[in-house]
Amino acid sequence: MALPAGVPDLSVLDLLVSVAEAGSLGRAAALHRISQPAASQRLARLERQLDLQLLTRTPTGSRLTPDGEVFLGWARRVVDQAEQLVIAVEALKSRAADVLEVAASLTIADFLFPRWLGALHQVRPGERVSLRVGNSAAVADLVRDGQVVLGFTEAPQLPPGLRSRAIGGDRLVVVVHPDHPWAGRRRPLPVTTLAAEALLVREPGSGTRAALEEALTAAGLRLLPALELGSTAALKSAAISGEGPAVLSELSVVGELADDRLSMVPIAGADLRRPFHAIWHLDRPPTGTAAGLLAIAGRPRPPRRVSASTP
């Protein structure tokens, strides 16, 4: 709805209420941190706007007229409702502030964060955590922009301008359909052979992609993508369908390896290990629930259940 013309300004209504409560125009002006002449002018404008005399001004002070007394009751209700509105807004902000906003890259979000959250709720029951999921570059942007308090990334290189702490890591593995020529190899596949093959990989900006490119660069090689996909699930589906070799986090394929939907190919000549990091803004170190979550994330994980590739 649109307010009708002539609705008084809320601040001048508050000033009138203060005159009645303080007992004088001067004390009301001091309460509002304005001069007495300025307060008198604002109330005079209100009287002209309403076409009512609200105050009787004498050399000894000002007092409400009968019309002013009636109007005061209405004004007081409006001011009280405005105060309740401010209180309600602050309550909403406080409730939002009680939610810990964090972000995590896809592998961490899917395979580690649920366990961390369960451990957090054991020691801090009732804590509310909101998780935003993206690739490592997106997580760093969310932290840098102040949209989240804490981020968890898989990229080998730390984003500039943020503080960080190592929280363990995992490694990348090459997986293929069980009928692929590389499946069931007794000897590790040379990394040169891997780099010569068109691979199923994550999109640029992904920590998995960055770790793979860094490992190949260290071996003097370059990545040859056959297909770039923005999710681990999509890459696994493509590999299971026989589209080609995929490079994924070891954490993400434990189930598919266990039930023989995928076969892991050991790789020689490349270090496919990668660190995980928690990151936060320079000016916002983790405290309270964020610090508790960070401590949990930094705990050692149980041993992995699949064999290691050969560096």
C-alpha positions as CSV (number, residue, x, y, z in Angstrom):
1,M,0.0,0.0,0.0
2,A,1.1,3.6,-0.6
3,L,1.1,5.9,2.4
4,P,-1.3,8.9,2.1
5,A,0.1,12.3,1.5
6,G,0.8,14.3,4.7
7,V,2.1,11.4,6.9
8,P,4.4,13.0,9.4
9,D,8.1,12.1,9.6
10,L,8.8,9.5,12.2
11,S,11.7,11.4,13.8
12,V,9.5,14.5,14.5
13,L,6.9,12.2,16.1
14,D,9.7,10.8,18.3
15,L,10.7,14.4,19.2
16,L,7.2,15.3,20.2
17,V,7.0,12.2,22.4
18,S,10.3,13.2,24.0
19,V,9.0,16.7,24.8
20,A,6.1,15.1,26.7
21,E,8.3,12.6,28.5
22,A,11.2,15.0,29.3
23,G,8.9,17.8,30.3
24,S,10.5,20.5,28.2
25,L,11.6,21.3,24.7
26,G,15.2,22.0,25.7
27,R,15.6,18.6,27.4
28,A,14.0,16.9,24.5
29,A,16.3,18.7,22.1
30,A,19.4,17.6,24.1
31,L,18.1,14.0,24.1
32,H,17.9,14.1,20.3
33,R,21.3,15.9,20.1
34,I,20.0,18.9,18.3
35,S,19.7,22.5,19.3
36,Q,16.5,23.9,21.0
37,P,15.8,26.3,18.0
38,A,16.2,23.3,15.6
39,A,13.7,21.3,17.7
40,S,11.3,24.2,17.8
41,Q,11.5,24.6,14.0
42,R,10.8,20.9,13.4
43,L,7.7,20.9,15.6
44,A,6.5,24.1,14.0
45,R,6.7,22.4,10.6
46,L,4.7,19.5,12.0
47,E,2.0,21.8,13.2
48,R,1.8,23.5,9.8
49,Q,1.7,20.1,8.1
50,L,-1.2,19.0,10.4
51,D,-2.9,22.3,10.6
52,L,-3.0,21.8,14.4
53,Q,-1.5,23.6,17.3
54,L,0.3,21.0,19.4
55,L,2.3,23.1,21.7
56,T,1.7,26.3,23.6
57,R,4.9,28.3,23.7
58,T,5.5,30.7,26.6
59,P,8.6,32.5,27.9
60,T,8.9,29.9,30.6
61,G,8.6,26.8,28.3
62,S,6.3,24.8,26.1
63,R,3.4,22.6,27.0
64,L,1.0,20.4,25.0
65,T,-2.3,21.8,23.9
66,P,-5.5,19.7,24.3
67,D,-5.1,18.7,20.6
68,G,-1.4,18.0,21.3
69,E,-2.4,15.6,24.1
70,V,-4.7,13.7,21.8
71,F,-2.1,13.6,19.0
72,L,0.5,12.5,21.4
73,G,-1.3,9.3,22.1
74,W,-1.4,8.5,18.4
75,A,2.2,9.5,17.9
76,R,3.3,7.4,20.9
77,R,1.8,4.3,19.4
78,V,3.5,4.9,16.1
79,V,6.9,5.4,17.8
80,D,6.4,2.3,19.9
81,Q,5.6,0.2,16.9
82,A,8.7,1.6,15.1
83,E,10.8,0.6,18.1
84,Q,9.3,-2.9,18.0
85,L,10.2,-3.1,14.3
86,V,13.8,-2.2,15.0
87,I,13.9,-4.8,17.8
88,A,12.5,-7.5,15.5
89,V,15.0,-6.7,12.8
90,E,17.9,-7.0,15.3
91,A,16.5,-10.3,16.4
92,L,16.4,-11.5,12.8
93,K,20.0,-10.4,12.3
94,S,21.1,-12.0,15.5
95,R,19.4,-15.3,14.4
96,A,21.2,-15.1,11.0
97,A,24.5,-14.4,12.8
98,D,24.1,-17.6,14.8
99,V,24.3,-19.6,11.6
100,L,27.9,-20.4,10.7
101,E,28.3,-19.8,7.0
102,V,31.0,-22.0,5.5
103,A,32.0,-23.2,2.0
104,A,33.7,-26.3,0.7
105,S,34.9,-27.7,-2.6
106,L,33.0,-30.7,-4.0
107,T,35.0,-33.6,-2.7
108,I,35.3,-32.2,0.8
109,A,31.6,-31.3,0.8
110,D,30.5,-34.8,-0.3
111,F,32.9,-37.1,1.5
112,L,34.3,-35.3,4.5
113,F,32.0,-32.5,5.7
114,P,29.1,-34.7,6.8
115,R,31.5,-36.5,9.2
116,W,32.9,-33.2,10.5
117,L,29.4,-31.8,11.0
118,G,28.4,-34.9,13.0
119,A,31.4,-34.6,15.2
120,L,30.7,-30.9,15.7
121,H,27.1,-31.6,16.8
122,Q,28.4,-34.1,19.4
123,V,30.4,-31.4,21.2
124,R,28.2,-28.4,20.3
125,P,24.6,-29.6,20.1
126,G,22.2,-27.2,18.4
127,E,24.8,-25.3,16.4
128,R,23.6,-24.3,13.0
129,V,25.9,-24.5,10.0
130,S,25.1,-23.5,6.4
131,L,27.3,-25.1,3.7
132,R,27.8,-23.6,0.3
133,V,29.4,-25.9,-2.3
134,G,31.6,-25.0,-5.3
135,N,34.9,-25.6,-6.8
136,S,38.1,-24.4,-5.0
137,A,38.3,-21.1,-6.9
138,A,34.6,-20.3,-6.0
139,V,35.2,-21.2,-2.4
140,A,38.2,-18.8,-2.2
141,D,36.0,-16.0,-3.7
142,L,33.3,-16.6,-1.1
143,V,35.8,-16.3,1.7
144,R,37.5,-13.3,0.2
145,D,34.2,-11.5,-0.3
146,G,33.2,-12.1,3.3
147,Q,30.1,-14.2,2.3
148,V,31.4,-17.2,4.4
149,V,33.5,-17.3,7.6
150,L,35.5,-20.4,6.7
151,G,36.3,-22.3,3.5
152,F,37.7,-25.7,2.7
153,T,39.6,-26.2,-0.6
154,E,41.5,-29.0,-2.5
155,A,43.6,-26.8,-4.8
156,P,47.4,-27.3,-4.4
157,Q,48.1,-23.6,-4.5
158,L,46.8,-21.4,-1.7
159,P,44.6,-18.4,-2.8
160,P,46.4,-15.0,-2.2
161,G,45.2,-12.7,0.5
162,L,43.8,-15.3,2.8
163,R,45.0,-17.2,5.8
164,S,45.1,-21.0,5.8
165,R,45.8,-24.2,7.7
166,A,46.5,-27.6,6.3
167,I,43.8,-30.2,7.2
168,G,45.2,-33.3,5.7
169,G,44.6,-34.3,2.1
170,D,44.0,-37.1,-0.3
171,R,45.3,-38.2,-3.7
172,L,44.1,-38.4,-7.2
173,V,43.5,-41.8,-8.9
174,V,43.0,-42.8,-12.4
175,V,39.9,-45.0,-12.9
176,V,38.5,-46.8,-15.9
177,H,35.7,-49.2,-16.8
178,P,36.7,-52.8,-15.9
179,D,36.8,-53.7,-19.6
180,H,39.3,-50.9,-20.5
181,P,42.7,-52.0,-21.7
182,W,44.3,-50.3,-18.7
183,A,42.2,-52.2,-16.1
184,G,44.0,-55.0,-14.2
185,R,47.5,-53.9,-15.0
186,R,50.2,-55.6,-13.0
187,R,52.7,-52.8,-13.5
188,P,52.0,-49.1,-13.0
189,L,51.1,-47.1,-16.1
190,P,53.9,-44.5,-17.0
191,V,52.7,-41.0,-16.5
192,T,53.8,-40.2,-20.1
193,T,51.2,-42.7,-21.3
194,L,48.6,-41.2,-19.1
195,A,49.3,-37.7,-20.4
196,A,49.1,-38.9,-24.0
197,E,45.6,-40.1,-23.4
198,A,42.5,-37.9,-23.7
199,L,41.2,-37.9,-20.1
200,L,37.9,-37.2,-18.4
201,V,38.6,-34.4,-16.0
202,R,37.0,-31.7,-13.8
203,E,36.5,-28.1,-15.0
204,P,39.2,-25.3,-14.7
205,G,39.0,-23.8,-11.2
206,S,38.5,-27.2,-9.6
207,G,41.1,-28.3,-7.0
208,T,41.1,-31.8,-8.6
209,R,41.9,-30.3,-12.0
210,A,44.6,-27.9,-10.5
211,A,46.3,-30.8,-8.7
212,L,46.4,-33.0,-11.8
213,E,47.8,-30.2,-13.9
214,E,50.4,-29.4,-11.3
215,A,51.5,-33.1,-11.1
216,L,51.8,-33.3,-14.9
217,T,53.7,-30.0,-15.2
218,A,56.2,-31.3,-12.6
219,A,56.8,-34.3,-14.9
220,G,57.2,-32.0,-17.9
221,L,53.8,-33.0,-19.4
222,R,50.5,-31.3,-20.3
223,L,46.9,-32.3,-19.7
224,L,44.9,-33.5,-22.7
225,P,41.2,-33.3,-21.7
226,A,38.7,-35.3,-23.6
227,L,35.7,-34.1,-21.5
228,E,35.5,-31.5,-18.8
229,L,32.6,-31.8,-16.3
230,G,31.6,-29.8,-13.3
231,S,30.8,-32.6,-10.9
232,T,32.5,-35.7,-9.5
233,A,29.2,-37.7,-10.0
234,A,29.2,-36.8,-13.7
235,L,32.8,-37.9,-14.2
236,K,32.2,-41.2,-12.4
237,S,29.1,-41.8,-14.6
238,A,31.1,-41.1,-17.7
239,A,33.9,-43.5,-16.7
240,I,31.5,-46.2,-15.7
241,S,29.9,-45.9,-19.1
242,G,33.2,-46.5,-20.7
243,E,33.8,-43.0,-22.1
244,G,37.5,-43.2,-21.0
245,P,39.9,-42.8,-18.1
246,A,38.8,-40.3,-15.4
247,V,41.0,-38.6,-12.8
248,L,39.2,-38.3,-9.5
249,S,39.7,-38.0,-5.8
250,E,40.4,-41.4,-4.2
251,L,37.7,-40.5,-1.6
252,S,35.1,-40.3,-4.2
253,V,35.5,-43.7,-5.8
254,V,35.8,-46.1,-2.9
255,G,32.3,-47.5,-3.4
256,E,32.7,-47.9,-7.2
257,L,36.0,-49.7,-6.7
258,A,34.6,-52.0,-4.1
259,D,31.7,-53.2,-6.2
260,D,33.9,-53.4,-9.4
261,R,32.0,-50.7,-11.3
262,L,35.4,-49.0,-11.8
263,S,39.0,-50.2,-11.8
264,M,41.9,-48.2,-10.5
265,V,45.0,-47.8,-12.6
266,P,48.3,-47.4,-10.7
267,I,50.5,-44.5,-12.1
268,A,54.3,-44.3,-12.1
269,G,56.3,-41.1,-12.4
270,A,53.8,-38.6,-10.9
271,D,53.0,-37.6,-7.4
272,L,49.2,-37.4,-7.3
273,R,48.9,-36.5,-3.6
274,R,47.3,-33.2,-2.8
275,P,46.7,-31.2,0.4
276,F,43.4,-29.9,1.8
277,H,43.3,-26.5,3.4
278,A,41.0,-24.5,5.5
279,I,41.0,-20.8,4.5
280,W,39.7,-17.7,6.1
281,H,39.8,-13.9,5.7
282,L,42.8,-12.0,7.1
283,D,40.6,-9.9,9.3
284,R,38.2,-12.7,10.5
285,P,40.1,-15.5,12.3
286,P,37.9,-18.5,13.2
287,T,36.3,-18.3,16.6
288,G,33.6,-20.1,18.5
289,T,31.8,-22.7,16.3
290,A,34.1,-21.9,13.3
291,A,37.2,-22.7,15.5
292,G,35.6,-25.9,16.7
293,L,34.8,-27.0,13.1
294,L,38.4,-26.2,12.1
295,A,39.8,-28.3,14.9
296,I,37.6,-31.2,13.9
297,A,38.6,-30.9,10.2
298,G,42.2,-31.0,11.2
299,R,42.0,-34.4,13.0
300,P,43.6,-37.4,11.2
301,R,41.3,-39.5,9.1
302,P,41.0,-43.3,9.2
303,P,43.4,-45.1,6.9
304,R,42.4,-45.4,3.3
305,R,41.1,-48.8,2.0
306,V,42.5,-48.9,-1.5
307,S,46.1,-49.4,-2.6
308,A,48.4,-46.5,-3.4
309,S,49.6,-45.5,-6.8
310,T,53.4,-45.6,-7.4
311,P,55.0,-42.1,-7.6
